[in-house]
């Protein structure tokens, strides 16, 4: 099989006649270029034949295996949990970006008149009391993050109980496990940013958990928390993780996750 047109017109004219979108044109242009050099399409045909000659029907889900068809996890509204978690993530990202303009990641003593308050806590207090719509903005960020966490958790349950983690979707299941783990890290780093008493003791628990890791415990505590006691280095690390590192990693993995779903299709019940 060859991707080249049978007539004498060039590839651009061939694609123009088929009214392709810019994304499709770009994809086909790259594929044609690779096919001329690496016979990509020939090997894709072989893989396609092997794929469809084997029985690729989804294995029986738990709901089918144990005759649980009437249970709540079989309802089609639960198939929107993945989209809901993605929407909640976008809302949290946008609201968090706006909050970043006013938040100050400093553990020094603040000047907002609250006894024992840090600069970080005073900046959040200022957002909620002095900034127009600041209280609403922080509430949107907080609740969208919590909705995302709940939606991701329920989404993983739906995938498990419908058997959608089985072949050929096991790679996306593993990717989902990574994403829900990073969601927990997202929540933890954001929980420490106010740098109040709750944040401080949550951070202290994190240090103790890091130190409990065999062999690498001290190294992990120094890397993530900046030492064995909490301070400015800890807050800076949580801020960098929450604002700069995690958003790029999670956004990339979500794009890959959605792309795999788009290629494989939704794993609906039999």
C-alpha positions as CSV (number, residue, x, y, z in Angstrom):
1,X,0.0,0.0,0.0
2,X,1.2,3.5,-0.7
3,X,0.0,6.9,0.4
4,X,1.0,8.5,-2.8
5,X,-1.9,9.6,-5.2
6,X,-2.2,7.7,-8.4
7,X,-2.4,10.7,-10.6
8,X,0.3,13.3,-11.2
9,X,-0.9,16.0,-8.8
10,X,1.2,16.7,-5.7
11,X,0.2,15.7,-2.2
12,X,-1.1,19.2,-1.3
13,X,-3.6,19.2,-4.2
14,X,-4.6,15.6,-3.4
15,X,-5.4,16.6,0.2
16,X,-7.2,19.8,-0.9
17,X,-9.7,17.8,-3.0
18,X,-10.7,15.8,0.1
19,X,-11.5,18.8,2.2
20,X,-9.3,17.8,5.1
21,X,-8.8,19.9,8.3
22,X,-5.4,21.5,9.0
23,X,-4.7,18.8,11.7
24,X,-5.5,16.0,9.2
25,X,-3.4,17.6,6.5
26,X,-0.5,18.0,8.9
27,X,-0.8,14.4,10.1
28,X,-1.0,13.0,6.5
29,X,2.0,15.2,5.4
30,X,4.1,13.7,8.2
31,X,2.9,10.2,7.5
32,X,3.6,10.5,3.7
33,X,7.1,11.8,4.5
34,X,7.8,8.9,6.9
35,X,6.2,6.4,4.5
36,X,8.6,7.3,1.7
37,X,11.6,6.6,3.9
38,X,10.5,3.9,6.4
39,X,7.5,2.1,4.7
40,X,5.3,3.1,7.7
41,X,2.0,2.2,6.1
42,X,3.1,-1.3,5.1
43,X,3.9,-2.1,8.7
44,X,0.7,-0.5,9.9
45,X,-1.2,-2.8,7.6
46,X,0.5,-5.8,9.1
47,X,-0.3,-4.6,12.6
48,X,-3.9,-3.8,11.6
49,X,-4.4,-7.3,10.2
50,X,-3.0,-8.9,13.4
51,X,-5.2,-6.7,15.5
52,X,-8.5,-7.5,13.9
53,X,-7.8,-11.2,13.3
54,X,-7.6,-11.7,17.0
55,X,-10.6,-11.5,19.4
56,X,-10.4,-7.9,20.7
57,X,-13.8,-7.8,22.4
58,X,-13.5,-6.4,25.9
59,X,-13.4,-9.1,28.6
60,X,-16.4,-9.4,30.8
61,X,-16.6,-6.7,33.3
62,X,-17.2,-7.3,37.0
63,X,-20.8,-6.2,36.6
64,X,-21.4,-8.9,33.9
65,X,-19.3,-11.6,35.6
66,X,-21.3,-11.2,38.9
67,X,-24.6,-10.3,37.3
68,X,-24.6,-6.7,38.7
69,X,-26.2,-5.0,35.7
70,X,-28.7,-3.1,37.7
71,X,-26.1,-1.5,40.1
72,X,-25.4,2.2,40.1
73,X,-21.9,1.9,38.6
74,X,-23.4,0.7,35.3
75,X,-25.3,3.9,34.7
76,X,-24.1,5.9,31.7
77,X,-23.9,9.2,33.6
78,X,-20.9,7.8,35.4
79,X,-19.1,7.7,32.0
80,X,-18.9,11.5,32.2
81,X,-16.7,11.5,35.3
82,X,-13.5,11.7,33.2
83,X,-14.8,14.8,31.4
84,X,-16.0,16.2,34.7
85,X,-12.5,15.8,36.3
86,X,-10.9,17.4,33.2
87,X,-13.2,20.4,33.4
88,X,-12.6,20.8,37.1
89,X,-8.9,20.7,36.5
90,X,-9.1,23.5,33.9
91,X,-11.2,25.6,36.3
92,X,-8.7,25.0,39.1
93,X,-5.8,25.9,36.8
94,X,-7.3,29.1,35.6
95,X,-8.4,30.3,39.1
96,X,-5.1,29.2,40.5
97,X,-3.2,31.3,37.9
98,X,-5.2,34.3,38.9
99,X,-4.5,33.7,42.6
100,X,-0.8,33.5,41.8
101,X,-0.8,37.2,41.0
102,X,-1.6,38.0,44.7
103,X,-0.1,35.1,46.7
104,X,3.3,35.6,48.4
105,X,5.2,32.3,49.2
106,X,7.0,33.6,52.3
107,X,7.2,32.1,55.7
108,X,8.3,35.2,57.5
109,X,6.1,37.0,60.0
110,X,3.3,38.9,58.3
111,X,2.1,42.5,59.0
112,X,-1.6,41.9,58.7
113,X,-2.2,42.3,62.4
114,X,-3.0,38.6,63.1
115,X,-0.9,37.1,65.9
116,X,1.6,34.5,64.5
117,X,0.5,35.0,60.9
118,X,3.0,34.6,58.1
119,X,3.4,36.6,54.9
120,X,1.8,33.7,53.0
121,X,-1.2,33.6,55.3
122,X,-1.6,37.4,55.2
123,X,-1.6,37.3,51.4
124,X,-4.4,34.8,51.4
125,X,-6.3,36.9,54.0
126,X,-5.8,40.0,51.8
127,X,-7.1,38.0,48.7
128,X,-10.3,37.1,50.6
129,X,-11.0,40.4,52.3
130,X,-9.4,43.2,50.2
131,X,-9.5,41.9,46.6
132,X,-12.7,42.3,44.6
133,X,-14.3,38.9,44.2
134,X,-11.2,37.5,45.9
135,X,-13.3,35.3,48.3
136,X,-15.2,33.9,45.3
137,X,-12.0,33.3,43.4
138,X,-10.3,31.3,46.1
139,X,-13.6,29.4,46.8
140,X,-13.8,28.5,43.1
141,X,-10.2,27.3,43.2
142,X,-10.7,25.2,46.3
143,X,-14.0,23.6,45.3
144,X,-12.9,22.9,41.8
145,X,-9.8,21.1,43.2
146,X,-12.0,19.1,45.5
147,X,-14.5,18.2,42.8
148,X,-11.6,17.1,40.6
149,X,-10.2,14.8,43.3
150,X,-13.6,13.2,43.9
151,X,-14.3,12.9,40.2
152,X,-11.0,11.3,39.5
153,X,-11.5,8.8,42.4
154,X,-15.1,7.9,41.2
155,X,-13.8,7.7,37.6
156,X,-11.2,5.1,38.6
157,X,-13.9,3.1,40.4
158,X,-16.1,3.2,37.3
159,X,-13.2,2.0,35.1
160,X,-12.5,-0.8,37.6
161,X,-16.0,-2.1,38.1
162,X,-16.8,-2.1,34.3
163,X,-13.6,-3.9,33.5
164,X,-12.3,-1.1,31.3
165,X,-8.8,-1.5,32.6
166,X,-8.3,-4.8,30.8
167,X,-6.6,-5.4,27.5
168,X,-6.2,-3.4,25.3
169,X,-6.6,-0.5,27.7
170,X,-4.2,-1.5,30.4
171,X,-1.7,1.2,29.5
172,X,-4.3,3.9,30.0
173,X,-5.3,2.3,33.4
174,X,-1.7,2.6,34.5
175,X,-1.6,6.2,33.3
176,X,-4.8,6.9,35.3
177,X,-3.1,5.5,38.4
178,X,-0.3,8.0,37.9
179,X,-2.7,10.8,37.4
180,X,-4.7,10.1,40.5
181,X,-1.5,9.9,42.5
182,X,-0.4,13.3,41.1
183,X,-3.8,14.7,41.9
184,X,-3.2,13.7,45.6
185,X,0.2,15.5,45.4
186,X,-1.5,18.5,43.9
187,X,-3.9,18.6,46.8
188,X,-1.1,18.1,49.4
189,X,1.1,20.9,48.0
190,X,-1.9,23.3,47.8
191,X,-2.9,22.4,51.3
192,X,0.5,23.6,52.6
193,X,0.5,27.0,50.8
194,X,-1.6,29.0,53.4
195,X,1.2,28.1,55.9
196,X,-1.0,28.2,58.9
197,X,-1.2,25.7,61.7
198,X,-3.0,23.1,59.6
199,X,-0.4,23.5,56.9
200,X,2.5,23.3,59.3
201,X,1.4,20.1,60.9
202,X,0.5,18.5,57.6
203,X,4.0,19.4,56.4
204,X,5.5,17.9,59.5
205,X,3.6,14.6,58.9
206,X,5.0,14.7,55.3
207,X,8.5,15.0,56.7
208,X,8.0,12.1,59.1
209,X,6.6,10.0,56.3
210,X,9.6,10.8,54.1
211,X,12.0,9.9,56.9
212,X,10.3,6.6,57.3
213,X,11.3,5.5,53.8
214,X,14.1,2.9,54.0
215,X,17.6,4.0,52.9
216,X,16.5,7.1,50.9
217,X,14.3,8.7,53.6
218,X,16.7,11.5,54.6
219,X,17.5,12.3,50.9
220,X,13.7,12.5,50.1
221,X,13.0,14.7,53.1
222,X,15.8,17.1,52.1
223,X,14.8,17.1,48.4
224,X,11.0,17.7,48.9
225,X,10.8,19.6,52.2
226,X,14.2,21.3,52.2
227,X,15.4,19.6,55.4
228,X,14.1,17.9,58.5
229,X,12.3,20.9,59.9
230,X,9.8,23.1,58.1
231,X,10.7,26.6,57.0
232,X,11.0,29.0,54.0
233,X,12.7,26.3,51.9
234,X,9.7,24.0,52.5
235,X,7.2,26.6,51.4
236,X,9.2,27.5,48.3
237,X,9.4,23.8,47.3
238,X,5.6,23.4,47.7
239,X,5.0,26.5,45.7
240,X,7.2,25.4,42.9
241,X,5.7,22.0,42.8
242,X,2.1,23.3,42.9
243,X,2.5,26.1,40.4
244,X,5.3,25.3,38.0
245,X,6.1,21.5,38.0
246,X,2.8,19.7,38.5
247,X,0.6,21.7,36.1
248,X,2.9,20.9,33.2
249,X,3.3,17.3,34.0
250,X,-0.4,16.7,34.7
251,X,-1.5,18.6,31.7
252,X,0.8,16.5,29.4
253,X,-0.4,13.3,30.9
254,X,-4.0,14.3,30.7
255,X,-3.5,15.1,27.0
256,X,-1.9,11.7,26.4
257,X,-4.7,10.0,28.4
258,X,-7.5,11.6,26.4
259,X,-5.6,10.9,23.2
260,X,-5.5,7.2,24.0
261,X,-9.2,7.2,24.8
262,X,-9.9,9.0,21.5
263,X,-7.9,6.4,19.6
264,X,-9.3,3.3,21.4
265,X,-12.9,4.5,21.9
266,X,-15.0,4.5,25.1
267,X,-15.0,1.1,26.8
268,X,-18.8,0.8,27.1
269,X,-20.6,-2.2,28.7
270,X,-21.3,-5.1,26.4
